[in-house]
Amino acid sequence: MPVETINGHRVLEAVNAALDRHGASREELIPILNQVNQALGYLPAEALSEISLRLKEPLSSVLGVASFYSMLSTRPRGRHVVQFCESAPCHVAGGREVWETLREALKLATDETSPDGKWTLITASCLGICGVEPVVIIDDDVYGNLTADKIPEILARYS
Amino acid sequence: MRTIRSMVLVSNDLISMQRGAQDVYDRLQAEIKAYGLDQEISLAMVSDVGRHDALPLVIVYPEAVVYGPLKVEDVHGLVEEHLYKGRIVVNLQASNRELSGKIAWLNTRKGTLPAEQRIVLRRAGIIDPTNIEDYILNDGYATLGKALTYMTPAQVIDEVKKSGLRGRGGAGFPTGTKWGFVAKEKSPKKYVICNADESEPGTYKDRLILEGDPHSIIEALAIAAFAVGADEGYIYIRGEYKLAQERLKLAILQAEEMGFLGQNIFGTAFNFDLRIHCGAGAYICGEETALLESIEGKRGQPRTRPPFPTTHGLFGKPTLVNNVETLANVPPILLNGATWYRSFGTLSSPGTKVFTILGNVNTTRLIEVPMGITLREVIGIYAHGMKNGANFKLAQTGGSSGSIIPASLQDTPMDFDSFAKAGVALGSGALLICNEDTCVVDLAKVLLNFFRTESCGKCFPCRIGTQRACEMLEAIADGRATLKTLDQLMDLSTTLVNLSNCGLGQTAGTPLKDILTYFRAEVEAHIRLGVCPAGVCNTTEAVQ
């Protein structure tokens, strides 16, 4: 059984914890994947094959679900995940300038992770915090009513 | 909070402009400011007032006094007497004739400004959402008790039908009729589901209902389950809504402890269990059949309909799926009666609607108002005007899945039928208000990029169509397109609308059609002149 160490957690432990909590049933696949994703930061191939075995569900369909939802990732991510909202309300309220600044400051394109593993930059269709647009979420911290000039100071808070 | 007490409209049709309406407007603006009234009086231009004998006209609401023909030198006296002291200036009034143009219907509102009317949000911000006793003290679970002990399921459905309540998720399907479909299915197992996968950009009404009044949704779902004969329910909630998830989980626990969920509720034979399913980030899961797939643990790809969920839904069983805002209307309807509910809104769309106002306005906010309010009122009264006094160019309704509404339609009452008649859609209640710095090609690019990203990929008109649309819009923005591109774009719009499997692809065609219908000249300028009139697109990018 392949077991790897990621972020100090063992894949198998994470899978076991999720299956214990939600039960080994097909209907619970999304909550299970969600929990493993949270524990490990992403869904490594070992985790997917283990879940596939335990649920008696083809690996293709487990991978199909894991790759469908935007909150699940099948690739490793940086220590800090920067989510930029590219929806129309954010765009109209000055999101374009924020996006340009963010991209230049991080020197990353969409879905890229920096070589030092510090940052991952992703775009989201809508982050659900409309009303304080434009919005950026870094890890779990929400930054609303953003302007481009605030970006450097905000990024500097993360080590 | 700023409250507007008067709305002043200046006619700006061609004749009015020739006779100095702009000067009158400018002077009004200056005088209103000089009297320190600019915080409480909104000022706007209005076209087509329907009478040409006394232009330019100045119309003051809520009194609905029509002044005209007004000269610049009259403005000072008018502002001092009417707006400052509150006395109608009789000698400046236009002769007594009714307005017949676009704003004629406003006269029926004489003496009243459209006020906020809170039905679904009546408890939000007033009670403690984490305390079930607060909810009970405010009529909470009284309606469930009434339904279970005094009414039959058929009576409940009948009352909802009579109220004329229509689905608030965007499509506007009559709620009572849908309940009737599920109720008449003969099946030992049925489900009721609350669709709380609110993913339309700019829409956050459901989140505020869930965060501010979670028990109301639990109560409404229990009533719905009783009415259609279900004993199990789900709330499918968006993965990003962490606070709403926590509050709902707590509320369900509290309701179970108090016996509002579980076995033999209110001592009757009615049993109902409720579970939460959290989404994992997919716009398409707001589509009801994709939502069902997602609850079953699969990719959120919409099913082919028919069969509809009302007959073959979750795990193949008859299933009722309703939006959060729709459900929140149910307890007040049963408590106060269908007649009471029909006293709000318009004949074809009774009740209230929660709108979220965003974009280039002074105040972005959420309002709950009777159906039938107009964009002009929303911008002038609730949004406190356009930011920096800019001109209103267009509004994009309903998150991404609505229409692009030009300023010429801003006096159309916002209800399902009036909007359908005007050829536009109300959507889910987001109103993105844009000024003249917005380029329609750029806006359409953002919207289509959204649909391209969120397309589930199941059917090819949507999967390929949204991709091609993005490429064409980019070509227009970069100055690489020809006029033929516009024909192809219109063609593609029709294909998307007619051939896509679900609502996502069908509405993806709407912005394309809208910009070509209402803003064709602006789109063509990108091609014919190589210029973006709003100065947003860099049309020379591709030209080396």
HADDOCK unambig.tbl for C-alpha pairs under 7 A between the chains (distance, minus, plus):
assign (segid A and resid 26 and name CA) (segid B and resid 297 and name CA) 6.13 0.50 0.50
assign (segid A and resid 27 and name CA) (segid B and resid 295 and name CA) 6.77 0.50 0.50
assign (segid A and resid 27 and name CA) (segid B and resid 296 and name CA) 4.77 0.50 0.50
assign (segid A and resid 27 and name CA) (segid B and resid 297 and name CA) 4.48 0.50 0.50
assign (segid A and resid 28 and name CA) (segid B and resid 297 and name CA) 6.02 0.50 0.50
assign (segid A and resid 29 and name CA) (segid B and resid 297 and name CA) 5.23 0.50 0.50
assign (segid A and resid 30 and name CA) (segid B and resid 297 and name CA) 5.65 0.50 0.50
assign (segid A and resid 64 and name CA) (segid B and resid 299 and name CA) 6.69 0.50 0.50
assign (segid A and resid 65 and name CA) (segid B and resid 298 and name CA) 6.00 0.50 0.50
assign (segid A and resid 65 and name CA) (segid B and resid 299 and name CA) 4.97 0.50 0.50
assign (segid A and resid 68 and name CA) (segid B and resid 299 and name CA) 6.17 0.50 0.50
assign (segid A and resid 69 and name CA) (segid B and resid 280 and name CA) 5.51 0.50 0.50
assign (segid A and resid 69 and name CA) (segid B and resid 281 and name CA) 5.25 0.50 0.50
assign (segid A and resid 69 and name CA) (segid B and resid 282 and name CA) 5.59 0.50 0.50
assign (segid A and resid 70 and name CA) (segid B and resid 280 and name CA) 6.58 0.50 0.50
assign (segid A and resid 70 and name CA) (segid B and resid 281 and name CA) 4.84 0.50 0.50
assign (segid A and resid 70 and name CA) (segid B and resid 282 and name CA) 6.30 0.50 0.50
assign (segid A and resid 71 and name CA) (segid B and resid 280 and name CA) 5.17 0.50 0.50
assign (segid A and resid 71 and name CA) (segid B and resid 281 and name CA) 5.18 0.50 0.50
assign (segid A and resid 72 and name CA) (segid B and resid 280 and name CA) 6.96 0.50 0.50
assign (segid A and resid 87 and name CA) (segid B and resid 201 and name CA) 5.94 0.50 0.50
assign (segid A and resid 87 and name CA) (segid B and resid 446 and name CA) 6.87 0.50 0.50
assign (segid A and resid 87 and name CA) (segid B and resid 450 and name CA) 6.90 0.50 0.50
assign (segid A and resid 88 and name CA) (segid B and resid 443 and name CA) 6.98 0.50 0.50
assign (segid A and resid 88 and name CA) (segid B and resid 446 and name CA) 5.98 0.50 0.50
assign (segid A and resid 88 and name CA) (segid B and resid 447 and name CA) 6.40 0.50 0.50
assign (segid A and resid 89 and name CA) (segid B and resid 201 and name CA) 6.86 0.50 0.50
assign (segid A and resid 89 and name CA) (segid B and resid 202 and name CA) 5.99 0.50 0.50
assign (segid A and resid 89 and name CA) (segid B and resid 358 and name CA) 6.65 0.50 0.50
assign (segid A and resid 89 and name CA) (segid B and resid 359 and name CA) 6.26 0.50 0.50
assign (segid A and resid 89 and name CA) (segid B and resid 432 and name CA) 6.36 0.50 0.50
assign (segid A and resid 92 and name CA) (segid B and resid 359 and name CA) 6.27 0.50 0.50
assign (segid A and resid 93 and name CA) (segid B and resid 359 and name CA) 5.97 0.50 0.50
assign (segid A and resid 93 and name CA) (segid B and resid 360 and name CA) 6.98 0.50 0.50
assign (segid A and resid 125 and name CA) (segid B and resid 450 and name CA) 5.98 0.50 0.50
assign (segid A and resid 126 and name CA) (segid B and resid 199 and name CA) 6.76 0.50 0.50
assign (segid A and resid 126 and name CA) (segid B and resid 201 and name CA) 5.38 0.50 0.50
assign (segid A and resid 127 and name CA) (segid B and resid 240 and name CA) 6.89 0.50 0.50
assign (segid A and resid 128 and name CA) (segid B and resid 199 and name CA) 6.80 0.50 0.50
assign (segid A and resid 128 and name CA) (segid B and resid 204 and name CA) 6.77 0.50 0.50
assign (segid A and resid 128 and name CA) (segid B and resid 240 and name CA) 6.79 0.50 0.50
assign (segid A and resid 130 and name CA) (segid B and resid 202 and name CA) 5.07 0.50 0.50
assign (segid A and resid 130 and name CA) (segid B and resid 203 and name CA) 6.89 0.50 0.50
assign (segid A and resid 130 and name CA) (segid B and resid 204 and name CA) 6.67 0.50 0.50
assign (segid A and resid 131 and name CA) (segid B and resid 358 and name CA) 6.52 0.50 0.50
assign (segid A and resid 131 and name CA) (segid B and resid 364 and name CA) 6.34 0.50 0.50
assign (segid A and resid 131 and name CA) (segid B and resid 365 and name CA) 6.66 0.50 0.50
